[in-house]
């Protein structure tokens, strides 16, 4: 007789609880799925940001004034949802693991700063794709909080650095821009040191980020994948849970 959905889910909850109890060096790996439950677009979905704005590559941002305006117009629209969004159950779950001294660190593909908003210290987070909460000068490298600039932003007049006159942009990885080498090394180190990696809300398709759960598994850690869709790493995972993150965490707690 087939196992009912509720019985199957209870079995997975128990298995996950066992993994948690048996682990002391847990690393989280998070993707867009945990942010969509907080009302932030995942970019690729129908009606998402990418349908409204053509992606702007870094070289275009640096060399084309019109493209720079388009970039800032997109960021202004995105900021409306990011600035008001609140952390969801999954963000809180990882913060609770940190407070219990069970979280070794967290690797995220998200740029929305919701892990920081949930109370997880910045130094515990590897923001692989950067963060919208900061503005960086492309000239002198000065970094400042994003909120003051975003409140007064006029996309038709892209902002310049008050220190050197250089171009300012959100401290995120743009199309055509390389990821920060130090962040990649730190993410790999966490992946090799953990005894449990929880990959939540990621399709695990965007490289090189998606390679870290496999690095953790190959280094001896248990791997749990929680997301609505299938992923290329499902076959390697110790536990795969295809469920809405908020629902699963709610039942877990």
URFEN-V110730 format. One record per residue. N is the residue number from 1. RES is the residue in three letters. PHI is phi in whole degrees, -180 to 180 (* if undefined). NEAR is the number of other C-alpha atoms within 10 Angstrom. D_CENTER is the distance of its C-alpha to the mean C-alpha in whole Angstrom. Layout:
n:N res:RES phi:PHI near:NEAR d_center:D_CENTER
n:N res:RES phi:PHI near:NEAR d_center:D_CENTER
This chain:
n:1 res:UNK phi:* near:3 d_center:40
n:2 res:UNK phi:-62 near:6 d_center:36
n:3 res:UNK phi:-73 near:8 d_center:34
n:4 res:UNK phi:-67 near:9 d_center:33
n:5 res:UNK phi:-59 near:9 d_center:29
n:6 res:UNK phi:-66 near:9 d_center:29
n:7 res:UNK phi:-68 near:11 d_center:31
n:8 res:UNK phi:-64 near:11 d_center:29
n:9 res:UNK phi:-66 near:17 d_center:26
n:10 res:UNK phi:-63 near:14 d_center:28
n:11 res:UNK phi:-64 near:12 d_center:28
n:12 res:UNK phi:-70 near:17 d_center:24
n:13 res:UNK phi:-60 near:17 d_center:24
n:14 res:UNK phi:-64 near:12 d_center:26
n:15 res:UNK phi:-64 near:14 d_center:25
n:16 res:UNK phi:-65 near:19 d_center:22
n:17 res:UNK phi:-59 near:13 d_center:24
n:18 res:UNK phi:-63 near:11 d_center:26
n:19 res:UNK phi:-61 near:20 d_center:23
n:20 res:UNK phi:-63 near:17 d_center:21
n:21 res:UNK phi:-65 near:10 d_center:25
n:22 res:UNK phi:-92 near:11 d_center:26
n:23 res:UNK phi:-122 near:16 d_center:23
n:24 res:UNK phi:-126 near:17 d_center:22
n:25 res:UNK phi:-127 near:18 d_center:20
n:26 res:UNK phi:-92 near:26 d_center:17
n:27 res:UNK phi:-122 near:31 d_center:13
n:28 res:UNK phi:-94 near:23 d_center:10
n:29 res:UNK phi:-131 near:25 d_center:8
n:30 res:UNK phi:-123 near:25 d_center:5
n:31 res:UNK phi:-128 near:23 d_center:5
n:32 res:UNK phi:-59 near:21 d_center:6
n:33 res:UNK phi:-59 near:23 d_center:9
n:34 res:UNK phi:-81 near:25 d_center:8
n:35 res:UNK phi:-89 near:26 d_center:8
n:36 res:UNK phi:-62 near:15 d_center:11
n:37 res:UNK phi:-74 near:19 d_center:13
n:38 res:UNK phi:-104 near:19 d_center:13
n:39 res:UNK phi:90 near:15 d_center:14
n:40 res:UNK phi:-100 near:21 d_center:12
n:41 res:UNK phi:-61 near:20 d_center:12
n:42 res:UNK phi:-91 near:18 d_center:11
n:43 res:UNK phi:71 near:15 d_center:13
n:44 res:UNK phi:-86 near:11 d_center:15
n:45 res:UNK phi:-71 near:10 d_center:16
n:46 res:UNK phi:-61 near:10 d_center:20
n:47 res:UNK phi:84 near:11 d_center:20
n:48 res:UNK phi:-77 near:13 d_center:17
n:49 res:UNK phi:-57 near:18 d_center:17
n:50 res:UNK phi:-67 near:15 d_center:17
n:51 res:UNK phi:-79 near:12 d_center:21
n:52 res:UNK phi:-94 near:10 d_center:22
n:53 res:UNK phi:-132 near:12 d_center:21
n:54 res:UNK phi:-71 near:12 d_center:22
n:55 res:UNK phi:-56 near:16 d_center:19
n:56 res:UNK phi:-106 near:17 d_center:20
n:57 res:UNK phi:-80 near:16 d_center:20
n:58 res:UNK phi:-58 near:18 d_center:20
n:59 res:UNK phi:-62 near:13 d_center:24
n:60 res:UNK phi:-68 near:16 d_center:25
n:61 res:UNK phi:-60 near:20 d_center:23
n:62 res:UNK phi:-75 near:14 d_center:25
n:63 res:UNK phi:-114 near:10 d_center:29
n:64 res:UNK phi:-127 near:11 d_center:29
n:65 res:UNK phi:-61 near:14 d_center:29
n:66 res:UNK phi:-66 near:12 d_center:29
n:67 res:UNK phi:-66 near:19 d_center:26
n:68 res:UNK phi:-63 near:24 d_center:24
n:69 res:UNK phi:-64 near:18 d_center:26
n:70 res:UNK phi:-61 near:19 d_center:24
n:71 res:UNK phi:-59 near:22 d_center:21
n:72 res:UNK phi:-69 near:23 d_center:21
n:73 res:UNK phi:-62 near:18 d_center:22
n:74 res:UNK phi:-64 near:19 d_center:19
n:75 res:UNK phi:-66 near:19 d_center:17
n:76 res:UNK phi:-66 near:17 d_center:19
n:77 res:UNK phi:-65 near:11 d_center:19
n:78 res:UNK phi:-64 near:17 d_center:15
n:79 res:UNK phi:-62 near:20 d_center:16
n:80 res:UNK phi:-58 near:13 d_center:18
n:81 res:UNK phi:-79 near:15 d_center:15
n:82 res:UNK phi:-68 near:22 d_center:13
n:83 res:UNK phi:-68 near:15 d_center:16
n:84 res:UNK phi:-103 near:10 d_center:17
n:85 res:UNK phi:-67 near:19 d_center:14
n:86 res:UNK phi:-118 near:19 d_center:14
n:87 res:UNK phi:-58 near:20 d_center:12
n:88 res:UNK phi:-97 near:20 d_center:13
n:89 res:UNK phi:-60 near:20 d_center:15
n:90 res:UNK phi:-71 near:24 d_center:12
n:91 res:UNK phi:-59 near:22 d_center:10
n:92 res:UNK phi:-63 near:18 d_center:14
n:93 res:UNK phi:-58 near:16 d_center:15
n:94 res:UNK phi:-69 near:23 d_center:13
n:95 res:UNK phi:-65 near:22 d_center:14
n:96 res:UNK phi:-66 near:16 d_center:18
n:97 res:UNK phi:-61 near:19 d_center:17
n:98 res:UNK phi:-64 near:20 d_center:17
n:99 res:UNK phi:-64 near:11 d_center:20
n:100 res:UNK phi:-87 near:10 d_center:22
n:101 res:UNK phi:61 near:12 d_center:21
n:102 res:UNK phi:-110 near:18 d_center:20
n:103 res:UNK phi:-97 near:22 d_center:16
n:104 res:UNK phi:-76 near:21 d_center:17
n:105 res:UNK phi:169 near:25 d_center:13
n:106 res:UNK phi:-136 near:27 d_center:9
n:107 res:UNK phi:-108 near:26 d_center:7
n:108 res:UNK phi:-131 near:23 d_center:3
n:109 res:UNK phi:-91 near:20 d_center:3
n:110 res:UNK phi:-84 near:24 d_center:2
n:111 res:UNK phi:-117 near:23 d_center:6
n:112 res:UNK phi:-87 near:24 d_center:7
n:113 res:UNK phi:75 near:23 d_center:8
n:114 res:UNK phi:-71 near:23 d_center:9
n:115 res:UNK phi:-65 near:27 d_center:8
n:116 res:UNK phi:-64 near:17 d_center:11
n:117 res:UNK phi:-62 near:16 d_center:13
n:118 res:UNK phi:-77 near:19 d_center:13
n:119 res:UNK phi:106 near:16 d_center:15
n:120 res:UNK phi:-79 near:21 d_center:13
n:121 res:UNK phi:-59 near:13 d_center:15
n:122 res:UNK phi:-55 near:13 d_center:13
n:123 res:UNK phi:-70 near:10 d_center:15
n:124 res:UNK phi:-90 near:16 d_center:13
n:125 res:UNK phi:-112 near:21 d_center:10
n:126 res:UNK phi:-104 near:21 d_center:9
n:127 res:UNK phi:-86 near:25 d_center:7
n:128 res:UNK phi:-57 near:23 d_center:8
n:129 res:UNK phi:-106 near:20 d_center:8
n:130 res:UNK phi:85 near:22 d_center:9
n:131 res:UNK phi:-141 near:19 d_center:9
n:132 res:UNK phi:-74 near:23 d_center:11
n:133 res:UNK phi:-76 near:21 d_center:13
n:134 res:UNK phi:-125 near:18 d_center:15
n:135 res:UNK phi:-117 near:23 d_center:18
n:136 res:UNK phi:-121 near:20 d_center:19
n:137 res:UNK phi:-87 near:22 d_center:23
n:138 res:UNK phi:-76 near:19 d_center:23
n:139 res:UNK phi:-93 near:14 d_center:26
n:140 res:UNK phi:-100 near:14 d_center:27
n:141 res:UNK phi:83 near:15 d_center:23
n:142 res:UNK phi:-62 near:15 d_center:23
n:143 res:UNK phi:-118 near:16 d_center:20
n:144 res:UNK phi:-141 near:15 d_center:20
n:145 res:UNK phi:-62 near:14 d_center:19
n:146 res:UNK phi:-80 near:18 d_center:18
n:147 res:UNK phi:-56 near:15 d_center:19
n:148 res:UNK phi:-58 near:10 d_center:23
n:149 res:UNK phi:-68 near:14 d_center:23
n:150 res:UNK phi:-65 near:20 d_center:21
n:151 res:UNK phi:-68 near:11 d_center:24
n:152 res:UNK phi:-107 near:9 d_center:26
n:153 res:UNK phi:-63 near:16 d_center:25
n:154 res:UNK phi:-119 near:14 d_center:27
n:155 res:UNK phi:-55 near:17 d_center:26
n:156 res:UNK phi:-76 near:13 d_center:29
n:157 res:UNK phi:-131 near:11 d_center:29
n:158 res:UNK phi:-52 near:18 d_center:26
n:159 res:UNK phi:-71 near:21 d_center:26
n:160 res:UNK phi:-122 near:15 d_center:28
n:161 res:UNK phi:-70 near:19 d_center:27
n:162 res:UNK phi:-71 near:11 d_center:30
n:163 res:UNK phi:-86 near:10 d_center:30
n:164 res:UNK phi:-130 near:13 d_center:31
n:165 res:UNK phi:81 near:13 d_center:31
n:166 res:UNK phi:-75 near:17 d_center:28
n:167 res:UNK phi:-72 near:19 d_center:25
n:168 res:UNK phi:-101 near:22 d_center:22
n:169 res:UNK phi:-153 near:25 d_center:19
n:170 res:UNK phi:-56 near:23 d_center:15
n:171 res:UNK phi:-81 near:22 d_center:14
n:172 res:UNK phi:-122 near:21 d_center:12
n:173 res:UNK phi:-82 near:19 d_center:12
n:174 res:UNK phi:-87 near:18 d_center:15
n:175 res:UNK phi:-59 near:13 d_center:16
n:176 res:UNK phi:84 near:11 d_center:19
n:177 res:UNK phi:-106 near:12 d_center:17
n:178 res:UNK phi:-75 near:10 d_center:17
n:179 res:UNK phi:-67 near:17 d_center:14
n:180 res:UNK phi:-72 near:13 d_center:15
n:181 res:UNK phi:-59 near:10 d_center:17
n:182 res:UNK phi:-63 near:11 d_center:17
n:183 res:UNK phi:-67 near:17 d_center:13
n:184 res:UNK phi:-63 near:18 d_center:14
n:185 res:UNK phi:-65 near:11 d_center:17
n:186 res:UNK phi:-66 near:16 d_center:15
n:187 res:UNK phi:-63 near:24 d_center:13
n:188 res:UNK phi:-66 near:18 d_center:16
n:189 res:UNK phi:-63 near:14 d_center:18
n:190 res:UNK phi:-60 near:24 d_center:16
n:191 res:UNK phi:-64 near:31 d_center:16
n:192 res:UNK phi:-79 near:21 d_center:19
n:193 res:UNK phi:-94 near:18 d_center:20
n:194 res:UNK phi:-78 near:23 d_center:19
n:195 res:UNK phi:-107 near:23 d_center:21
n:196 res:UNK phi:-151 near:27 d_center:18
n:197 res:UNK phi:-113 near:34 d_center:15
n:198 res:UNK phi:-111 near:22 d_center:13
n:199 res:UNK phi:-94 near:26 d_center:11
n:200 res:UNK phi:-122 near:24 d_center:10
n:201 res:UNK phi:74 near:26 d_center:9
n:202 res:UNK phi:-123 near:24 d_center:9
n:203 res:UNK phi:-78 near:21 d_center:12
n:204 res:UNK phi:55 near:25 d_center:12
n:205 res:UNK phi:-117 near:12 d_center:13
n:206 res:UNK phi:-85 near:11 d_center:12
n:207 res:UNK phi:-97 near:8 d_center:13
n:208 res:UNK phi:-86 near:11 d_center:14
n:209 res:UNK phi:-55 near:20 d_center:10
n:210 res:UNK phi:-68 near:20 d_center:12
n:211 res:UNK phi:-80 near:15 d_center:15
n:212 res:UNK phi:-67 near:23 d_center:13
n:213 res:UNK phi:-60 near:29 d_center:14
n:214 res:UNK phi:-70 near:18 d_center:17
n:215 res:UNK phi:-60 near:19 d_center:18
n:216 res:UNK phi:-62 near:23 d_center:18
n:217 res:UNK phi:-62 near:21 d_center:20
n:218 res:UNK phi:-68 near:14 d_center:22
n:219 res:UNK phi:-92 near:14 d_center:23
n:220 res:UNK phi:105 near:14 d_center:24
n:221 res:UNK phi:-83 near:24 d_center:21
n:222 res:UNK phi:-75 near:21 d_center:21
n:223 res:UNK phi:-125 near:24 d_center:18
n:224 res:UNK phi:-116 near:23 d_center:17
n:225 res:UNK phi:-116 near:26 d_center:15
n:226 res:UNK phi:-123 near:24 d_center:14
n:227 res:UNK phi:-164 near:24 d_center:14
n:228 res:UNK phi:-74 near:17 d_center:16
n:229 res:UNK phi:-106 near:13 d_center:17
n:230 res:UNK phi:-71 near:16 d_center:18
n:231 res:UNK phi:-131 near:16 d_center:17
n:232 res:UNK phi:-65 near:10 d_center:18
n:233 res:UNK phi:-102 near:17 d_center:18
n:234 res:UNK phi:-55 near:17 d_center:19
n:235 res:UNK phi:-68 near:10 d_center:23
n:236 res:UNK phi:-97 near:16 d_center:22
n:237 res:UNK phi:-76 near:18 d_center:20
n:238 res:UNK phi:-80 near:16 d_center:22
n:239 res:UNK phi:-154 near:18 d_center:21
n:240 res:UNK phi:-118 near:21 d_center:19
n:241 res:UNK phi:-124 near:20 d_center:19
n:242 res:UNK phi:-96 near:15 d_center:19
n:243 res:UNK phi:-154 near:15 d_center:18
n:244 res:UNK phi:-59 near:18 d_center:17
n:245 res:UNK phi:-57 near:20 d_center:14
n:246 res:UNK phi:-59 near:18 d_center:16
n:247 res:UNK phi:-65 near:11 d_center:19
n:248 res:UNK phi:-65 near:19 d_center:19
n:249 res:UNK phi:-64 near:16 d_center:18
n:250 res:UNK phi:-59 near:12 d_center:20
n:251 res:UNK phi:-69 near:10 d_center:23
n:252 res:UNK phi:-66 near:14 d_center:22
n:253 res:UNK phi:-84 near:8 d_center:22
